[in-house]
Amino acid sequence: MSDSKSNSVDVLVVGAGNAAITAALAAHAEGASVAVLEKSDKALRGGNTRFTGGIFRHTYNGPGDLLPIVMDNDNADDVIINPYTRDDYLGDMARVTGGRSDPELTDVLIDRSYDTVRWMADLGVPFEFSRVVGGVSGSEKVTLAPGGAIRSLHEGVGLSANLFRLLDEADIPVFYETWAHRIVTDNSGKVAGVEVRGPEGGRTINCRALVIGSGGFQASPEMRTSYMGPDWSLVKVRGTRFNTGDLTRAAIDIGAQSYGEWSGCHATPIDSDSPTYGDLNLTDKTNRLSYLYGVMLNLEGERFVDEGEDLVLYTYAKMGREILKQRNAVTFQVFDQKTVPLLEPRYSTGVPIEADTIEELAVKVDEKFGRMGFGKANFIQSLHDFNAAVQEGEFDPTLKDGKATKGLNPEKTNWAVKIDEPPYVVYGVSLGITFTFGGIRINTDAEVLDHLERPIPGLFATGEATGGFFYINYPGGAGLMRGAVFGKIGGTNAASAARSD
């Protein structure tokens, strides 16, 4: 397809984030003619990818596996890299999803993770060591998060920019402001095209194979309410406002099987002053993920969760749902000067409340949040109770240190240090939904399956539009990795299907 007026292509890809573009590049590499449909305008392009931290969770045995991926000018002298094996990855997936993730899809995700990142690097996507997100600074070196050791250069913004650069270099057209809303099939049930509405009006774009990479339904209040419950209607969306599940519904309309946890999602703590939808000037920098080094209290002034349950990349995706359960979905993260130096740099985008005593801190919080019915006395008492419950032990921010409280409900099971070194700091925190877990069912070839688990001819999917990978929670970096692994598979197989048609 060489111009915006053409109405036929071998492989049509819906979406323009990481999952979709890797599919487009893979199909192009197989000799197929490819076009990409992007619902947004050019300024807002890129889907949720632009709002990510750019981490790709993959297996590796040590620095020797990572150095060929990261940029030439990035070295391992200032980082500690512990191996992350297939068994580690498999164990993390089983642990955080309660053993519910589809075993065959999970095996492919894990087994092809490293080779897929190498493929992306070879294409020209630059990577660097992830020293900030999930990494913990020691006296001289940064201990990289297990499995999350690398990220795309300049995070999601850089990843998106480089993927679009590769589309340009491959001369793959992107049709902006083009809303795909219905899948067209022929008399045999094979995908034959997509009905779209774009700047020139409505039309049908014909294709021999279609790849759905258009994300989840988290930006649709209607679908959130229908599948996740009324409490999700008014939540803030961390990413793009264009991921509204249109092609997921279109696929289900032609017989695709729904799969996964449709009431589940990735929802993280974000600044309480965040906008309703993601802001490209802030991208992922509204995240507030250093809660494990302090305490979180709700408007009643009470703790409600074990902040130290696990390392942050294994808890942050479900922490938002815990915040949603609290009144007004507003909470407070409290730190003192022992732990403030450990806060992620992203906290610098917020304006903290500071005070020299816990009592003064409560007064200042009340000045901003008192209209919501802030429990000032409980807030003070909860912090004193927490300090009294902290047990002896060595605090180690680089691993689960077992330094816990005793006598609280809930206990804090790791990283429990007294909040007693002023000035004290509070960040107001709400939740932002990132992506939904429910989607359409695919097989290990990225083919979309019907209710009899037969492939729908010519239909493939990847990324957040697919279900069966994540339940309850997910390990950080596995989302981008899932999109790229099955994007490459889906694009390659779509090109093959187009050739055989």
C-alpha positions as CSV (number, residue, x, y, z in Angstrom):
1,M,0.0,0.0,0.0
2,S,1.8,3.1,-1.2
3,D,-0.6,5.9,-0.4
4,S,-3.6,6.8,1.8
5,K,-6.0,6.3,-1.1
6,S,-5.1,2.7,-1.7
7,N,-7.7,0.2,-0.3
8,S,-5.8,-3.1,-0.5
9,V,-2.8,-4.5,1.4
10,D,-1.4,-7.9,2.3
11,V,-1.2,-7.4,6.1
12,L,-3.2,-4.7,7.9
13,V,-2.2,-3.8,11.4
14,V,-4.6,-2.0,13.7
15,G,-2.8,0.0,16.4
16,A,0.5,1.8,16.6
17,G,2.1,0.9,19.9
18,N,4.9,-1.6,20.6
19,A,2.8,-4.7,19.9
20,A,1.4,-3.4,16.6
21,I,4.6,-2.0,15.2
22,T,6.7,-5.0,15.9
23,A,4.0,-7.0,14.0
24,A,4.1,-4.6,11.1
25,L,7.9,-4.8,11.0
26,A,7.9,-8.6,11.2
27,A,5.4,-8.8,8.4
28,H,7.3,-6.4,6.2
29,A,10.5,-8.5,6.8
30,E,8.7,-11.4,5.2
31,G,8.0,-9.5,2.1
32,A,4.4,-8.6,2.7
33,S,2.9,-5.2,1.9
34,V,1.8,-3.7,5.2
35,A,-0.1,-0.7,6.5
36,V,-0.8,0.5,10.0
37,L,-4.0,2.2,11.2
38,E,-3.7,4.7,14.1
39,K,-6.9,6.0,15.7
40,S,-5.2,9.2,17.1
41,D,-3.7,12.0,15.2
42,K,0.1,12.2,14.6
43,A,0.8,14.2,17.7
44,L,-0.9,11.7,20.1
45,R,0.3,8.5,18.3
46,G,1.8,5.5,19.9
47,G,-0.8,4.2,22.2
48,N,0.2,3.2,25.7
49,T,3.8,2.5,24.7
50,R,4.6,6.2,25.0
51,F,3.5,6.2,28.6
52,T,5.6,3.2,29.7
53,G,8.9,3.0,31.5
54,G,10.2,1.0,28.6
55,I,11.1,-2.1,30.6
56,F,11.3,-5.5,28.8
57,R,11.2,-8.5,31.1
58,H,13.3,-11.3,29.5
59,T,15.6,-14.1,30.5
60,Y,19.4,-13.7,30.7
61,N,22.3,-15.4,32.4
62,G,24.3,-12.3,33.2
63,P,26.0,-9.2,31.8
64,G,27.3,-11.2,28.8
65,D,23.7,-11.7,27.5
66,L,22.8,-8.0,28.0
67,L,25.9,-6.2,26.7
68,P,25.0,-7.1,23.0
69,I,21.6,-5.5,23.5
70,V,22.4,-2.2,25.3
71,M,24.0,0.7,23.6
72,D,27.7,0.7,23.0
73,N,28.3,3.6,25.4
74,D,26.4,1.9,28.2
75,N,28.5,-0.5,30.3
76,A,28.0,-2.7,33.3
77,D,30.6,-1.1,35.5
78,D,28.1,0.6,37.8
79,V,25.4,-2.1,38.0
80,I,24.9,-5.5,39.7
81,I,23.2,-8.0,37.3
82,N,22.0,-11.2,38.8
83,P,20.9,-13.9,36.4
84,Y,17.2,-14.2,35.5
85,T,16.5,-17.7,34.3
86,R,13.6,-19.4,32.6
87,D,12.6,-20.9,35.9
88,D,12.8,-17.5,37.6
89,Y,10.5,-16.0,35.0
90,L,8.1,-19.0,35.1
91,G,8.0,-18.8,38.9
92,D,7.3,-15.1,38.9
93,M,4.4,-15.5,36.4
94,A,3.0,-18.3,38.5
95,R,3.3,-16.5,41.8
96,V,1.9,-13.1,40.8
97,T,-1.0,-14.6,38.7
98,G,-1.9,-17.3,41.2
99,G,-0.9,-19.9,38.7
100,R,-3.7,-18.9,36.3
101,S,-1.6,-17.7,33.3
102,D,-2.1,-19.9,30.2
103,P,0.8,-22.4,30.3
104,E,1.4,-22.6,26.5
105,L,1.3,-18.9,25.9
106,T,3.5,-18.3,29.0
107,D,6.1,-20.7,27.7
108,V,6.3,-18.9,24.4
109,L,6.5,-15.5,26.1
110,I,9.4,-16.7,28.3
111,D,11.2,-18.8,25.8
112,R,11.2,-16.2,23.0
113,S,11.7,-13.2,25.3
114,Y,15.5,-12.9,25.0
115,D,15.7,-13.5,21.2
116,T,12.9,-11.0,20.6
117,V,14.7,-8.2,22.4
118,R,17.9,-9.1,20.5
119,W,15.8,-8.9,17.3
120,M,14.5,-5.5,18.2
121,A,18.0,-4.3,19.1
122,D,19.3,-5.6,15.7
123,L,16.5,-3.7,14.0
124,G,17.7,-0.5,15.6
125,V,15.8,-0.1,18.8
126,P,18.3,1.2,21.4
127,F,18.3,-0.2,24.9
128,E,20.0,0.8,28.2
129,F,20.3,-0.6,31.7
130,S,17.3,0.2,33.8
131,R,19.0,1.9,36.7
132,V,15.9,3.8,37.9
133,V,12.7,1.8,37.6
134,G,13.0,-1.2,39.9
135,G,16.7,-0.6,40.4
136,V,18.1,0.1,43.9
137,S,21.1,2.2,44.5
138,G,23.7,0.9,46.9
139,S,26.8,2.7,48.1
140,E,28.6,2.3,44.7
141,K,26.5,0.3,42.3
142,V,22.8,-0.1,41.3
143,T,21.3,-3.5,41.8
144,L,19.1,-4.0,38.7
145,A,15.6,-5.5,39.2
146,P,15.4,-9.2,38.5
147,G,14.2,-9.6,34.9
148,G,13.8,-5.9,34.5
149,A,17.4,-5.1,33.8
150,I,17.0,-3.2,30.5
151,R,14.7,-0.7,29.1
152,S,14.4,1.2,25.9
153,L,16.4,4.4,25.6
154,H,14.3,7.3,26.9
155,E,11.7,4.9,28.1
156,G,8.4,4.6,26.3
157,V,8.8,7.9,24.5
158,G,12.1,6.8,23.0
159,L,10.7,3.3,22.2
160,S,7.7,4.8,20.3
161,A,9.9,7.3,18.4
162,N,12.3,4.6,17.4
163,L,9.6,2.2,16.3
164,F,8.0,4.9,14.1
165,R,11.5,5.7,12.7
166,L,11.8,2.0,11.7
167,L,8.3,2.2,10.0
168,D,9.4,5.2,8.0
169,E,12.7,3.5,7.0
170,A,10.7,0.5,5.8
171,D,8.2,2.8,4.0
172,I,5.3,1.3,5.9
173,P,2.4,3.8,5.8
174,V,0.5,4.9,8.9
175,F,-3.0,6.1,8.5
176,Y,-3.8,8.6,11.3
177,E,-7.2,9.5,12.7
178,T,-8.5,6.3,11.2
179,W,-10.9,4.4,13.5
180,A,-11.2,0.7,12.7
181,H,-14.6,-0.4,14.0
182,R,-15.7,-3.6,12.1
183,I,-13.9,-6.6,10.7
184,V,-15.1,-7.8,7.3
185,T,-15.1,-11.5,6.4
186,D,-15.8,-13.4,3.2
187,N,-18.3,-16.2,2.7
188,S,-15.9,-18.7,4.1
189,G,-15.4,-16.8,7.3
190,K,-11.9,-15.6,6.4
191,V,-10.9,-12.0,7.3
192,A,-11.1,-9.9,4.2
193,G,-10.8,-6.3,5.5
194,V,-11.7,-3.7,8.0
195,E,-14.3,-1.0,7.9
196,V,-12.8,2.3,9.0
197,R,-13.8,5.9,9.5
198,G,-11.0,8.4,8.7
199,P,-10.5,12.0,7.5
200,E,-11.9,11.0,4.1
201,G,-15.0,9.4,5.6
202,G,-16.0,5.8,5.8
203,R,-14.5,3.0,3.7
204,T,-13.3,-0.5,3.7
205,I,-9.6,-1.4,3.6
206,N,-9.2,-4.9,2.1
207,C,-6.4,-7.2,3.4
208,R,-5.3,-10.8,3.2
209,A,-4.5,-10.9,6.9
210,L,-5.3,-8.7,9.9
211,V,-3.3,-8.2,13.1
212,I,-5.1,-6.6,16.1
213,G,-2.6,-4.7,18.2
214,S,-4.9,-1.9,19.4
215,G,-4.6,-2.3,23.1
216,G,-7.1,-3.0,25.9
217,F,-10.4,-1.3,26.8
218,Q,-9.2,0.7,29.8
219,A,-10.0,4.1,28.3
220,S,-13.7,3.1,27.8
221,P,-15.8,4.0,30.9
222,E,-18.6,1.9,29.4
223,M,-16.5,-1.3,29.1
224,R,-14.7,-0.7,32.4
225,T,-18.1,-0.4,34.1
226,S,-19.5,-3.4,32.2
227,Y,-16.7,-5.8,32.9
228,M,-14.9,-4.5,36.0
229,G,-17.7,-2.9,38.0
230,P,-19.1,0.5,38.8
231,D,-16.2,1.5,41.0
232,W,-14.0,1.7,37.9
233,S,-16.2,4.2,36.0
234,L,-14.4,7.3,37.2
235,V,-10.8,6.1,37.6
236,K,-8.0,8.0,35.9
237,V,-6.3,6.5,32.9
238,R,-2.6,6.6,33.0
239,G,-2.1,6.1,29.3
240,T,-3.7,7.0,26.0
241,R,-7.4,7.8,25.8
242,F,-7.7,5.9,22.5
243,N,-7.6,2.4,23.8
244,T,-11.3,1.7,24.0
245,G,-11.5,-1.9,23.0
246,D,-13.1,-1.4,19.6
247,L,-11.3,-4.2,17.7
248,T,-11.6,-6.5,20.7
249,R,-15.4,-6.2,20.4
250,A,-15.2,-6.4,16.6
251,A,-13.3,-9.7,16.9
252,I,-15.8,-11.1,19.4
253,D,-18.6,-10.1,17.0
254,I,-17.2,-12.4,14.3
255,G,-16.8,-15.3,16.7
256,A,-13.5,-14.7,18.6
257,Q,-13.3,-16.3,22.0
258,S,-13.0,-13.9,25.0
259,Y,-10.3,-15.0,27.4
260,G,-8.6,-14.1,30.6
261,E,-9.6,-11.9,33.6
262,W,-12.0,-9.4,32.2
263,S,-12.5,-7.8,35.6
264,G,-8.7,-7.5,36.1
265,C,-6.2,-4.8,35.2
266,H,-2.8,-3.2,35.7
267,A,-3.6,-0.3,38.0
268,T,-0.8,1.6,39.8
269,P,-0.4,4.3,42.4
270,I,-0.2,7.7,40.8
271,D,-0.1,11.3,42.0
272,S,-3.5,12.3,43.3
273,D,-3.3,15.5,41.2
274,S,-2.8,13.5,37.9
275,P,-5.0,14.4,34.9
276,T,-8.0,12.2,33.9
277,Y,-6.0,10.8,30.9
278,G,-2.3,10.4,30.4
279,D,-0.3,13.6,29.8
280,L,2.4,13.2,27.2
281,N,4.4,15.8,29.0
282,L,4.5,13.5,32.1
283,T,4.1,10.1,30.4
284,D,4.8,7.5,33.2
285,K,6.2,10.1,35.6
286,T,3.0,10.4,37.7
287,N,3.8,6.9,39.1
288,R,4.3,6.7,42.9
289,L,6.0,3.4,43.4
290,S,8.4,3.8,46.3
291,Y,5.6,2.9,48.8
292,L,7.6,-0.1,50.1
293,Y,10.0,2.2,51.9
294,G,7.3,4.0,53.8
295,V,3.7,3.5,54.8
296,M,0.4,4.2,53.1
297,L,-2.7,5.4,54.9
298,N,-6.2,6.2,53.7
299,L,-8.5,9.1,54.4
300,E,-9.5,7.4,57.6
301,G,-5.9,7.7,58.6
302,E,-5.4,4.0,58.7
303,R,-3.0,1.6,57.0
304,F,-4.7,-0.8,54.6
305,V,-2.1,-2.9,52.9
306,D,1.3,-4.6,53.4
307,E,3.5,-2.1,51.7
308,G,6.5,-4.5,52.0
309,E,4.9,-7.6,50.5
310,D,7.4,-7.9,47.7
311,L,9.7,-6.0,45.4
312,V,8.0,-3.2,43.6
313,L,7.9,-4.8,40.2
314,Y,5.8,-7.6,41.6
315,T,3.3,-5.5,43.5
316,Y,2.8,-2.1,41.8
317,A,0.3,-3.5,39.2
318,K,-2.1,-4.7,41.8
319,M,-1.6,-1.9,44.3
320,G,-3.9,0.4,42.4
321,R,-6.9,-1.9,43.0
322,E,-6.1,-1.8,46.8
323,I,-6.2,2.0,46.6
324,L,-9.6,1.9,44.7
325,K,-11.1,0.1,47.7
326,Q,-10.4,3.1,49.9
327,R,-12.8,6.0,50.2
328,N,-12.5,8.4,47.3
329,A,-9.6,6.3,46.1
330,V,-7.3,8.8,47.8
331,T,-4.3,7.7,50.0
332,F,-1.1,9.0,51.5
333,Q,2.4,7.8,51.2
334,V,4.5,8.8,54.2
335,F,8.3,8.9,54.4
336,D,11.1,10.3,56.6
337,Q,14.6,11.4,55.8
338,K,16.0,7.9,56.1
339,T,14.0,6.8,53.1
340,V,13.4,9.9,51.1
341,P,16.8,9.4,49.3
342,L,15.4,6.0,48.1
343,L,12.4,7.6,46.3
344,E,12.2,7.1,42.5
345,P,13.2,10.3,40.6
346,R,9.6,10.4,39.3
347,Y,8.5,11.7,42.7
348,S,10.1,15.0,41.7
349,T,7.1,15.7,39.4
350,G,4.8,16.0,42.5
351,V,4.6,18.5,45.3
352,P,4.9,16.8,48.7
353,I,3.6,18.0,52.0
354,E,6.4,18.4,54.5
355,A,6.6,19.0,58.3
356,D,8.9,18.6,61.2
357,T,6.5,16.7,63.4
358,I,3.9,14.0,62.8
359,E,1.3,16.2,64.4
360,E,2.2,19.2,62.1
361,L,2.2,16.8,59.1
362,A,-1.4,15.8,59.9
363,V,-2.5,19.4,60.1
364,K,-1.0,20.2,56.7
365,V,-2.6,17.1,55.1
366,D,-5.9,18.1,56.6
367,E,-5.5,21.6,55.1
368,K,-5.5,20.1,51.6
369,F,-7.7,17.0,52.0
370,G,-9.9,17.9,55.0
371,R,-12.9,18.6,52.7
372,M,-12.9,14.8,52.0
373,G,-13.2,14.0,55.6
374,F,-9.6,13.3,56.6
375,G,-9.1,11.4,59.9
376,K,-6.4,13.5,61.4
377,A,-6.3,11.9,64.8
378,N,-6.2,8.4,63.4
379,F,-3.4,9.4,61.0
380,I,-1.3,10.5,63.9
381,Q,-2.1,7.5,66.0
382,S,-1.4,5.1,63.1
383,L,2.1,6.5,62.5
384,H,2.9,6.2,66.2
385,D,1.6,2.7,66.3
386,F,3.6,1.8,63.3
387,N,6.8,3.1,64.9
388,A,6.1,1.1,68.1
389,A,5.6,-2.1,66.1
390,V,8.8,-2.0,64.1
391,Q,11.0,-4.9,65.0
392,E,14.8,-5.1,65.1
393,G,16.7,-6.1,62.0
394,E,18.9,-4.9,59.2
395,F,17.2,-2.7,56.6
396,D,18.3,-3.7,53.0
397,P,16.4,-1.9,50.2
398,T,17.9,-4.2,47.5
399,L,16.1,-7.4,48.6
400,K,13.3,-8.7,50.8
401,D,15.0,-8.1,54.1
402,G,12.4,-9.6,56.5
403,K,12.5,-6.4,58.7
404,A,8.9,-6.4,59.8
405,T,6.4,-5.1,62.3
406,K,4.6,-7.1,65.0
407,G,1.1,-6.5,66.3
408,L,-0.4,-4.6,63.4
409,N,-3.2,-5.4,61.0
410,P,-1.9,-5.5,58.3
411,E,1.7,-6.2,59.2
412,K,4.5,-4.8,57.1
413,T,6.6,-7.8,56.2
414,N,9.7,-6.2,54.7
415,W,11.5,-2.8,54.9
416,A,9.8,-1.7,58.1
417,V,11.8,1.2,59.4
418,K,10.5,3.8,61.9
419,I,9.3,7.1,60.6
420,D,11.1,9.2,63.1
421,E,13.7,11.3,61.3
422,P,12.2,14.7,60.2
423,P,11.3,16.5,58.1
424,Y,8.5,14.1,57.2
425,V,7.1,13.9,53.7
426,V,3.6,13.0,52.4
427,Y,2.6,12.4,48.8
428,G,-1.1,12.3,48.0
429,V,-1.8,9.2,45.9
430,S,-4.7,7.9,43.8
431,L,-4.8,5.1,41.2
432,G,-4.4,5.1,37.5
433,I,-5.5,2.2,35.3
434,T,-2.8,1.2,32.7
435,F,-4.2,-1.7,30.8
436,T,-6.9,-4.4,31.1
437,F,-6.2,-8.1,31.5
438,G,-9.2,-9.6,29.6
439,G,-9.1,-9.9,25.8
440,I,-9.4,-12.3,22.9
441,R,-7.9,-15.7,22.9
442,I,-4.9,-16.5,20.7
443,N,-2.8,-19.6,20.3
444,T,1.0,-19.9,20.2
445,D,1.1,-18.7,16.6
446,A,-0.8,-15.5,17.6
447,E,-3.9,-16.7,15.6
448,V,-7.2,-15.6,17.1
449,L,-9.3,-18.6,18.2
450,D,-13.1,-19.0,18.0
451,H,-15.3,-20.6,20.7
452,L,-14.3,-24.1,19.4
453,E,-10.6,-23.1,19.7
454,R,-10.2,-23.1,15.9
455,P,-8.2,-20.3,14.3
456,I,-10.3,-17.6,12.6
457,P,-8.6,-17.6,9.1
458,G,-6.5,-14.5,8.5
459,L,-6.9,-13.0,12.0
460,F,-4.0,-12.5,14.4
461,A,-3.6,-10.5,17.7
462,T,-1.0,-9.3,20.1
463,G,-0.5,-7.2,23.1
464,E,-3.1,-5.9,25.5
465,A,-5.9,-7.0,23.2
466,T,-5.1,-10.6,24.1
467,G,-6.2,-12.4,27.3
468,G,-4.9,-15.3,29.3
469,F,-1.5,-14.0,30.3
470,F,-2.1,-11.9,33.4
471,Y,-4.5,-12.5,36.3
472,I,-4.7,-10.5,39.5
473,N,-1.3,-9.0,39.0
474,Y,1.6,-9.1,36.5
475,P,5.4,-8.9,36.7
476,G,6.7,-5.5,35.6
477,G,8.0,-5.4,32.0
478,A,6.1,-8.5,30.9
479,G,3.5,-6.4,29.1
480,L,5.9,-4.8,26.6
481,M,7.6,-8.2,26.3
482,R,4.3,-10.0,25.6
483,G,3.4,-7.4,22.9
484,A,6.8,-7.7,21.2
485,V,7.0,-11.5,21.3
486,F,3.5,-12.1,19.9
487,G,3.8,-9.1,17.6
488,K,6.8,-10.7,15.9
489,I,5.0,-14.1,15.8
490,G,1.8,-12.5,14.6
491,G,3.3,-10.4,11.9
492,T,5.4,-13.2,10.6
493,N,2.5,-15.6,10.5
494,A,0.2,-13.0,9.0
495,A,2.6,-12.5,6.1
496,S,2.7,-16.2,5.6
497,A,-1.1,-16.4,5.6
498,A,-1.3,-13.5,3.1
499,R,1.2,-15.4,0.8
500,S,-0.8,-18.6,0.9
501,D,-4.1,-16.8,0.2
